[in-house]
Amino acid sequence: MVRFERQSITKRLLFTDLNECYDFIEKTRDEQIFIIVSGKLGEKLVPLVHKFVRLDSTYVFYGQPSLHRWTQQWKKIKLVTNQIEPICQSLVRDPAQCEQDLTPTSILSLNNSSNPDLQQVNSSFMYSQLIKDILLEIIYGEPANPIAWGSFIVYRGQRMLDDTFIGLRNNIGGIFTFNNFLSTTDDWNVAMKFAQRSTDQDGKTSVLFEVEVDRTVITTPFASLNDISYYNEREKEILFSMHTVFRIVQVKENNDHIWKVSLKSVSNNDLQIIQLTEQIRREIGEGSAIDRSGRLMITLGELDKVEAMYQLLLDSTHNNDEKTIASIYNQLGYIKYKQGNDLEAQTFYEKTLKIYKQILPANHPWLATAYKNIGLAQISMGEHMAGLNNLQKAMNIRKEVLPSNHPSIASIFSTIGEVYQEAEDYSTALTFYREALDIENKASHVNYSSLAMTYYKMSRILSKLQQYDQALICAELAVQSNQKSSTPNNKDTIKFKENFDQLQTKLS
């Protein structure tokens, strides 16, 4: 068995026991799985694991492939062979297809354009729209003008998770973006090859994107890779930079069960984009271009680069500017925490707290954030009692200064629940999750992504407590809440659906 993540096969595992292999596949959440299996073992294993969305492809290796008629009923079996070379070739091609299929996307509903609920807009989409402007300000001092000439059509074939596709289909006229580098081609036939490979995948929809690119409005860089494209079948490849934004024009099913999605490039002057980015600018606050870009890059996961940036900013900040220094310490603490350096993270967070205590009122919300961050770092190092104590301090401050239905209070309840869940104190964990759920349901603007995650956590806890009927109810509510989110996360969508399916199977 191999597991694929991003651009490479990251782990190869060998199993000789069917139950061990099944258990591993069932528990895997964050990777796509490719199985190479013998005919004898495959006949027993494949019917058990075929339902898992994370299982992408199965290759059956056996001396007499013609005898294995049982393989014809399982769509994820891509190859039955008695030779190694075809399997190796498939393990180059299929993960590449998988990577293309799982390119993260975001949708901004047309109905939400006048008053966007930022909690329901994918953070990668929101913040990436500003990072381009900020970087241009750093390099040029003002935004650069695009080169203007003509329009052209490019294509992209892939499969999408059903829930993601439904969100796309239900938002005609809305904004759609690929939250990664976007590979396209000006050859319709090449794109169709990718789409046609995908028509028999359970839980996924085959899609052919037809994208009209207007050079007079598009500001995202793009380039032709005719001479350097790695895959021969991707000839005439045109690569767009991250977070290119499009308008959803039309979604229509063809006779061959492939959905044609028509997109059109969007100008930075588009009203929806302007309204959204202006609101985000207010959220990220003031500061130099470097400071603002640092906050954005943390959100986008560029930790190593932004760490160096913040060190430079710290060195250039005057000692009397305690507020800025505390903010930088906090950001450096977060970076260290995300990198797994919990002790260094705690040190930076404690420096932040020390300054805040000197310059802020005792019940200021920033103090609550500092206490929470210290607590999380301590818990990550196994110091659970100290960590819970700091989380409680954060809770007390937030309850004192924030409305009772504020999402920041729900976040603390959920975090404490996770601590007790990790300690296998499931009853206490469930109590805190229910507190979080109650607040999330009462919020003035429901964050459906957060609500779905809380239902999912409760479902997992109830399963541990063998309360399977209640676990199934929560699992279904997680799926339903996730579908209400304007930009459901692909990984979460898979996780919620698999949990629901597993509980349904257990109770059937």
C-alpha positions as CSV (number, residue, x, y, z in Angstrom):
1,M,0.0,0.0,0.0
2,V,1.1,3.5,-0.7
3,R,-0.3,6.8,0.5
4,F,-0.2,9.9,-1.7
5,E,0.0,13.4,-0.4
6,R,0.4,16.5,-2.6
7,Q,3.1,15.9,-5.2
8,S,4.7,12.7,-4.1
9,I,4.1,9.3,-2.6
10,T,5.0,10.0,1.0
11,K,4.7,6.6,2.6
12,R,4.9,3.0,1.6
13,L,3.4,0.4,3.9
14,L,3.4,-3.4,3.7
15,F,0.6,-5.5,5.3
16,T,0.3,-9.2,5.4
17,D,-2.7,-9.2,7.7
18,L,-6.1,-8.2,6.2
19,N,-7.5,-6.8,9.5
20,E,-4.4,-4.6,10.1
21,C,-4.7,-3.3,6.5
22,Y,-8.4,-2.5,6.9
23,D,-7.9,-0.8,10.3
24,F,-5.2,1.4,8.8
25,I,-7.4,2.4,5.8
26,E,-10.4,3.1,8.1
27,K,-8.4,5.4,10.4
28,T,-6.6,7.4,7.6
29,R,-8.0,10.9,7.3
30,D,-5.6,13.2,5.6
31,E,-4.1,11.2,2.7
32,Q,-5.2,9.5,-0.5
33,I,-4.6,5.8,-0.6
34,F,-3.4,3.6,-3.4
35,I,-3.4,-0.2,-2.9
36,I,-1.4,-2.9,-4.6
37,V,-2.9,-6.2,-3.6
38,S,-2.6,-9.9,-4.5
39,G,-5.6,-11.5,-6.1
40,K,-6.2,-13.8,-3.2
41,L,-6.1,-11.1,-0.6
42,G,-7.8,-8.5,-2.8
43,E,-10.9,-10.6,-3.2
44,K,-11.4,-10.3,0.6
45,L,-10.1,-6.8,1.2
46,V,-11.5,-4.8,-1.7
47,P,-15.2,-5.3,-0.8
48,L,-14.5,-4.0,2.7
49,V,-12.5,-0.9,1.8
50,H,-13.9,0.2,-1.6
51,K,-16.5,2.5,0.1
52,F,-13.8,4.7,1.7
53,V,-13.5,8.0,-0.2
54,R,-9.8,8.2,0.7
55,L,-9.1,5.1,-1.3
56,D,-8.4,6.4,-4.7
57,S,-7.1,3.3,-6.7
58,T,-6.5,-0.4,-6.4
59,Y,-4.1,-2.5,-8.5
60,V,-4.5,-6.2,-8.4
61,F,-1.3,-8.2,-9.0
62,Y,-1.8,-11.9,-9.9
63,G,-0.3,-14.5,-12.1
64,Q,-3.5,-15.2,-14.0
65,P,-5.4,-11.9,-14.4
66,S,-8.1,-13.5,-16.6
67,L,-9.4,-15.6,-13.7
68,H,-10.2,-12.6,-11.6
69,R,-13.7,-11.7,-12.9
70,W,-14.7,-10.5,-9.4
71,T,-12.6,-7.3,-10.0
72,Q,-15.0,-6.1,-12.7
73,Q,-17.6,-5.0,-10.1
74,W,-15.3,-2.6,-8.2
75,K,-14.8,0.7,-10.0
76,K,-11.7,1.7,-8.1
77,I,-9.8,-1.3,-9.4
78,K,-7.7,0.4,-12.1
79,L,-5.5,-2.5,-13.1
80,V,-5.3,-6.3,-13.0
81,T,-1.9,-7.5,-14.1
82,N,0.9,-10.0,-13.6
83,Q,3.6,-7.4,-14.4
84,I,5.2,-4.7,-12.3
85,E,5.9,-2.1,-14.9
86,P,2.2,-1.2,-15.7
87,I,1.6,-0.7,-11.9
88,C,4.7,1.6,-11.7
89,Q,3.4,3.6,-14.7
90,S,0.0,3.9,-13.0
91,L,1.6,5.1,-9.8
92,V,3.0,8.0,-11.7
93,R,-0.2,8.9,-13.7
94,D,-2.9,8.3,-11.1
95,P,-1.4,10.3,-8.2
96,A,-1.0,13.2,-10.7
97,Q,-4.7,12.9,-11.6
98,C,-5.5,12.7,-7.9
99,E,-3.5,15.9,-7.1
100,Q,-5.3,17.7,-9.9
101,D,-8.7,16.5,-8.6
102,L,-8.0,17.7,-5.1
103,T,-6.9,21.2,-5.9
104,P,-8.6,23.2,-3.1
105,T,-11.3,25.6,-4.3
106,S,-13.5,28.4,-2.8
107,I,-16.9,29.7,-3.7
108,L,-18.3,33.1,-2.8
109,S,-22.0,33.1,-3.3
110,L,-23.6,35.8,-5.3
111,N,-26.3,36.2,-2.6
112,N,-23.7,37.0,0.0
113,S,-21.9,39.7,-2.0
114,S,-23.6,42.7,-0.3
115,N,-22.8,41.5,3.2
116,P,-20.3,38.7,3.2
117,D,-20.1,36.5,6.3
118,L,-16.3,36.2,6.5
119,Q,-16.6,33.2,8.8
120,Q,-18.2,31.3,5.9
121,V,-15.7,32.5,3.2
122,N,-12.6,30.3,2.9
123,S,-9.7,32.0,4.6
124,S,-7.3,31.0,1.8
125,F,-9.6,32.8,-0.7
126,M,-10.0,35.9,1.4
127,Y,-6.5,36.5,2.4
128,S,-4.9,35.5,-0.9
129,Q,-6.7,38.4,-2.6
130,L,-4.8,40.8,-0.4
131,I,-1.4,39.2,-0.4
132,K,-1.0,40.1,-4.1
133,D,-1.7,43.7,-3.6
134,I,0.6,43.9,-0.5
135,L,3.5,42.3,-2.3
136,L,3.1,44.7,-5.3
137,E,3.2,47.5,-2.8
138,I,6.4,46.2,-1.3
139,I,8.1,45.7,-4.7
140,Y,6.7,48.7,-6.7
141,G,5.2,51.0,-4.2
142,E,1.8,50.8,-5.9
143,P,-0.2,48.2,-7.7
144,A,1.0,47.3,-11.2
145,N,-1.2,47.5,-14.3
146,P,-1.9,44.4,-16.3
147,I,-0.9,44.1,-20.0
148,A,-4.1,44.4,-22.0
149,W,-4.9,42.4,-25.1
150,G,-7.4,39.9,-26.3
151,S,-9.2,36.9,-24.8
152,F,-8.6,33.2,-25.1
153,I,-10.1,29.9,-23.9
154,V,-8.4,27.2,-21.8
155,Y,-9.7,23.9,-20.4
156,R,-9.2,21.7,-17.4
157,G,-10.5,18.2,-16.8
158,Q,-10.8,16.7,-13.3
159,R,-13.2,15.2,-10.8
160,M,-14.6,17.0,-7.8
161,L,-16.1,15.7,-4.6
162,D,-19.8,15.6,-4.9
163,D,-20.5,18.1,-2.1
164,T,-18.0,20.6,-3.6
165,F,-19.6,20.2,-7.0
166,I,-23.1,20.8,-5.6
167,G,-21.8,24.0,-4.1
168,L,-20.5,25.1,-7.4
169,R,-23.6,24.2,-9.3
170,N,-25.8,26.0,-6.8
171,N,-23.9,29.3,-7.1
172,I,-24.2,30.3,-10.7
173,G,-23.0,33.9,-11.0
174,G,-20.9,33.6,-7.9
175,I,-17.1,33.8,-7.5
176,F,-15.0,30.7,-7.8
177,T,-11.2,30.3,-7.3
178,F,-8.6,27.5,-7.3
179,N,-6.6,27.9,-4.1
180,N,-3.4,26.7,-5.7
181,F,-1.5,27.0,-8.9
182,L,-3.9,26.2,-11.7
183,S,-2.9,23.9,-14.6
184,T,-4.9,24.3,-17.8
185,T,-4.5,23.5,-21.5
186,D,-5.7,25.2,-24.6
187,D,-6.3,21.7,-26.1
188,W,-9.9,20.5,-25.4
189,N,-8.9,16.9,-26.1
190,V,-6.1,16.9,-23.5
191,A,-8.6,18.2,-20.8
192,M,-11.2,15.6,-21.8
193,K,-8.7,12.8,-21.2
194,F,-8.5,13.9,-17.6
195,A,-12.2,14.3,-17.3
196,Q,-13.0,10.9,-18.9
197,R,-10.7,9.0,-16.5
198,S,-12.9,10.1,-13.7
199,T,-16.5,9.1,-14.8
200,D,-16.7,5.9,-12.7
201,Q,-15.5,7.3,-9.3
202,D,-18.0,6.9,-6.5
203,G,-18.5,10.1,-4.5
204,K,-16.9,12.3,-7.2
205,T,-18.2,14.2,-10.3
206,S,-16.4,14.4,-13.6
207,V,-16.0,18.0,-14.7
208,L,-14.6,19.8,-17.7
209,F,-13.9,23.5,-17.0
210,E,-14.1,25.8,-20.0
211,V,-12.4,29.1,-18.9
212,E,-12.6,32.3,-20.8
213,V,-9.6,34.5,-20.0
214,D,-9.9,38.2,-20.7
215,R,-6.4,39.7,-20.7
216,T,-7.9,43.2,-20.3
217,V,-9.2,42.3,-16.8
218,I,-7.1,39.5,-15.4
219,T,-4.2,40.5,-13.1
220,T,-3.0,37.1,-12.0
221,P,0.2,36.0,-13.7
222,F,0.1,33.0,-16.1
223,A,2.6,31.3,-18.4
224,S,2.8,28.7,-21.2
225,L,4.7,25.6,-20.2
226,N,4.9,24.0,-23.6
227,D,8.6,23.2,-23.4
228,I,8.9,22.3,-19.8
229,S,5.7,20.5,-18.8
230,Y,6.5,17.2,-17.0
231,Y,3.7,15.1,-18.3
232,N,3.6,14.5,-22.1
233,E,-0.2,14.4,-22.1
234,R,-0.2,17.9,-20.6
235,E,1.2,19.4,-23.8
236,K,0.0,23.0,-24.4
237,E,-0.2,23.5,-20.7
238,I,-0.9,27.0,-19.4
239,L,-0.2,27.5,-15.7
240,F,-1.9,30.2,-13.7
241,S,-0.6,31.6,-10.4
242,M,-2.3,30.8,-7.1
243,H,-5.8,32.1,-6.4
244,T,-6.9,33.1,-9.8
245,V,-10.5,34.3,-9.5
246,F,-13.4,33.5,-11.9
247,R,-17.1,34.0,-12.3
248,I,-19.3,30.9,-12.5
249,V,-21.2,31.4,-15.8
250,Q,-22.9,28.0,-16.5
251,V,-23.0,24.4,-15.3
252,K,-24.4,21.9,-17.7
253,E,-24.2,18.1,-18.0
254,N,-23.1,16.5,-21.3
255,N,-24.4,13.2,-22.7
256,D,-21.2,11.4,-21.6
257,H,-21.9,12.2,-17.9
258,I,-19.3,14.9,-17.8
259,W,-20.3,18.2,-16.5
260,K,-19.2,21.3,-18.4
261,V,-18.5,24.3,-16.1
262,S,-18.1,27.6,-17.9
263,L,-16.0,30.2,-16.0
264,K,-14.9,33.7,-16.9
265,S,-12.0,35.7,-15.5
266,V,-12.9,38.4,-13.0
267,S,-11.4,41.9,-12.7
268,N,-10.1,43.2,-9.4
269,N,-12.6,46.0,-9.8
270,D,-15.5,43.4,-9.5
271,L,-17.9,44.6,-6.8
272,Q,-17.9,41.3,-4.9
273,I,-14.2,41.3,-4.6
274,I,-14.0,44.9,-3.6
275,Q,-16.6,44.5,-0.8
276,L,-14.9,41.4,0.5
277,T,-11.3,42.6,0.4
278,E,-12.2,45.9,2.0
279,Q,-13.8,44.1,4.9
280,I,-10.7,41.9,5.3
281,R,-8.4,45.0,5.2
282,R,-10.3,46.3,8.2
283,E,-9.9,43.0,10.0
284,I,-6.1,42.6,9.5
285,G,-5.7,46.2,10.6
286,E,-3.0,48.8,10.0
287,G,0.8,48.5,9.8
288,S,3.5,48.4,7.3
289,A,3.2,46.3,4.2
290,I,5.7,43.8,5.7
291,D,3.7,43.5,8.9
292,R,0.4,43.0,7.0
293,S,1.9,40.6,4.5
294,G,3.3,38.6,7.5
295,R,-0.1,38.2,9.0
296,L,-1.5,37.1,5.7
297,M,1.4,34.6,5.0
298,I,0.8,33.0,8.4
299,T,-2.8,32.3,7.4
300,L,-1.6,30.9,4.1
301,G,1.0,28.6,5.8
302,E,4.3,30.2,4.6
303,L,5.8,29.8,8.1
304,D,9.5,29.7,7.3
305,K,9.4,32.8,5.1
306,V,7.2,34.8,7.5
307,E,9.4,33.9,10.5
308,A,12.4,35.6,8.8
309,M,10.2,38.5,7.9
310,Y,9.0,39.0,11.5
311,Q,12.6,38.7,12.9
312,L,13.6,41.6,10.6
313,L,10.5,43.6,11.7
314,L,11.4,43.0,15.3
315,D,15.0,44.2,14.8
316,S,13.7,47.4,13.2
317,T,11.0,48.2,15.8
318,H,11.8,50.9,18.4
319,N,11.9,49.6,22.0
320,N,9.3,52.1,23.1
321,D,6.7,50.6,20.6
322,E,5.7,47.9,23.1
323,K,2.3,47.2,21.4
324,T,4.0,46.3,18.1
325,I,6.7,44.2,19.8
326,A,4.1,42.3,21.7
327,S,2.2,41.6,18.4
328,I,5.4,40.4,16.8
329,Y,6.2,38.1,19.8
330,N,2.7,36.7,19.5
331,Q,3.1,36.0,15.7
332,L,6.5,34.4,16.3
333,G,4.9,32.2,19.0
334,Y,2.2,31.1,16.7
335,I,4.8,30.2,14.0
336,K,6.8,28.2,16.4
337,Y,3.7,26.4,17.6
338,K,2.7,25.5,14.0
339,Q,6.3,24.3,13.4
340,G,6.0,22.0,16.5
341,N,8.5,23.9,18.7
342,D,6.1,24.2,21.6
343,L,8.7,25.4,24.2
344,E,9.8,28.2,22.0
345,A,6.2,29.1,21.3
346,Q,5.4,29.3,25.0
347,T,8.4,31.6,25.5
348,F,7.2,34.0,22.9
349,Y,3.6,33.9,24.2
350,E,4.8,34.6,27.7
351,K,6.7,37.6,26.4
352,T,3.5,38.8,24.8
353,L,1.5,38.3,28.0
354,K,4.1,40.2,30.0
355,I,3.9,43.3,27.8
356,Y,0.1,43.1,27.6
357,K,-0.2,43.1,31.4
358,Q,1.8,46.3,31.5
359,I,-0.1,48.2,28.8
360,L,-3.6,46.8,28.8
361,P,-6.6,46.6,31.2
362,A,-6.8,43.3,33.2
363,N,-9.9,42.1,31.2
364,H,-8.7,43.1,27.7
365,P,-9.5,40.4,25.1
366,W,-5.9,40.3,23.9
367,L,-4.9,39.0,27.4
368,A,-7.4,36.1,26.9
369,T,-5.8,35.3,23.6
370,A,-2.3,35.2,25.2
371,Y,-3.6,32.9,28.0
372,K,-5.2,30.6,25.5
373,N,-2.0,30.4,23.4
374,I,0.2,29.6,26.4
375,G,-2.3,27.0,27.4
376,L,-2.3,25.3,24.0
377,A,1.5,25.2,24.0
378,Q,1.6,23.7,27.5
379,I,-1.0,21.1,26.6
380,S,0.9,20.2,23.4
381,M,3.9,19.5,25.7
382,G,1.9,17.3,28.0
383,E,1.4,19.9,30.8
384,H,-2.4,19.4,30.8
385,M,-3.2,20.9,34.2
386,A,-1.2,24.1,33.6
387,G,-2.7,24.3,30.1
388,L,-6.2,23.9,31.3
389,N,-5.6,26.6,34.0
390,N,-4.6,29.1,31.3
391,L,-7.5,28.2,29.1
392,Q,-9.8,28.8,32.0
393,K,-8.3,32.2,32.5
394,A,-8.9,33.0,28.8
395,M,-12.5,31.7,29.3
396,N,-13.1,34.0,32.3
397,I,-11.9,37.1,30.4
398,R,-14.0,36.4,27.3
399,K,-17.1,35.7,29.3
400,E,-16.6,39.0,31.1
401,V,-16.2,41.2,28.1
402,L,-17.9,39.4,25.1
403,P,-21.5,38.6,24.4
404,S,-22.6,35.2,25.6
405,N,-23.1,34.0,22.0
406,H,-19.7,35.2,20.7
407,P,-17.8,32.5,18.7
408,S,-14.6,33.2,20.7
409,I,-16.3,31.7,23.7
410,A,-17.4,28.7,21.8
411,S,-13.9,28.3,20.5
412,I,-12.5,28.0,24.1
413,F,-15.2,25.4,25.1
414,S,-14.3,23.4,22.0
415,T,-10.5,23.6,22.7
416,I,-11.0,22.4,26.3
417,G,-13.2,19.6,25.0
418,E,-10.3,18.5,22.7
419,V,-8.0,18.4,25.7
420,Y,-10.3,16.1,27.6
421,Q,-10.9,14.0,24.5
422,E,-7.2,13.5,24.1
423,A,-7.0,12.4,27.8
424,E,-9.8,9.9,27.0
425,D,-12.2,11.6,29.5
426,Y,-15.0,11.4,26.9
427,S,-17.9,12.4,29.2
428,T,-16.2,15.7,30.2
429,A,-15.2,16.3,26.6
430,L,-18.8,15.8,25.4
431,T,-20.0,18.4,28.0
432,F,-17.7,21.1,26.7
433,Y,-18.6,20.3,23.1
434,R,-22.2,20.7,23.9
435,E,-21.5,24.1,25.4
436,A,-19.7,25.1,22.2
437,L,-22.6,23.8,20.1
438,D,-25.1,25.7,22.1
439,I,-23.2,29.0,21.5
440,E,-22.6,28.3,17.8
441,N,-26.3,27.7,17.2
442,K,-27.2,30.9,19.0
443,A,-24.7,33.1,17.1
444,S,-26.1,36.0,15.1
445,H,-24.2,34.6,12.0
446,V,-24.0,30.9,12.1
447,N,-20.5,29.6,11.1
448,Y,-21.6,26.3,9.4
449,S,-18.0,25.1,9.0
450,S,-17.4,25.4,12.7
451,L,-20.8,23.9,13.5
452,A,-20.1,20.9,11.3
453,M,-16.8,20.3,13.1
454,T,-18.4,20.4,16.5
455,Y,-21.1,17.9,15.4
456,Y,-18.3,15.7,14.0
457,K,-16.4,15.8,17.3
458,M,-19.5,15.0,19.3
459,S,-20.2,12.1,16.9
460,R,-16.7,10.6,17.5
461,I,-17.1,11.0,21.3
462,L,-20.5,9.3,21.3
463,S,-19.1,6.4,19.2
464,K,-16.4,6.0,21.9
465,L,-19.2,5.9,24.5
466,Q,-21.0,3.3,22.3
467,Q,-24.0,5.6,21.9
468,Y,-24.2,4.8,18.2
469,D,-27.7,6.1,17.6
470,Q,-26.8,9.6,18.9
471,A,-23.5,9.4,17.2
472,L,-25.2,8.8,13.8
473,I,-27.5,11.8,14.4
474,C,-24.5,14.1,15.1
475,A,-22.7,12.6,12.1
476,E,-25.6,13.4,9.8
477,L,-25.9,17.0,11.2
478,A,-22.2,17.4,10.5
479,V,-22.7,16.5,6.9
480,Q,-25.7,18.8,6.6
481,S,-24.0,21.7,8.2
482,N,-21.0,21.3,6.0
483,Q,-23.2,21.4,3.0
484,K,-24.7,24.8,4.1
485,S,-21.2,26.3,4.2
486,S,-20.5,28.3,1.1
487,T,-17.0,26.9,0.9
488,P,-16.8,23.4,2.5
489,N,-13.2,22.2,3.1
490,N,-12.4,19.1,0.9
491,K,-10.7,17.2,3.6
492,D,-13.4,17.9,6.1
493,T,-16.1,16.9,3.6
494,I,-14.5,13.5,3.2
495,K,-14.0,13.1,6.9
496,F,-17.6,13.9,7.8
497,K,-19.0,11.7,5.0
498,E,-16.9,8.7,5.9
499,N,-17.8,9.0,9.6
500,F,-21.5,9.1,8.7
501,D,-21.2,6.1,6.3
502,Q,-19.3,4.0,8.8
503,L,-21.9,4.6,11.5
504,Q,-24.7,3.8,9.1
505,T,-23.0,0.5,8.2
506,K,-22.5,-0.3,11.9
507,L,-26.2,0.2,12.6
508,S,-27.6,-1.5,9.5
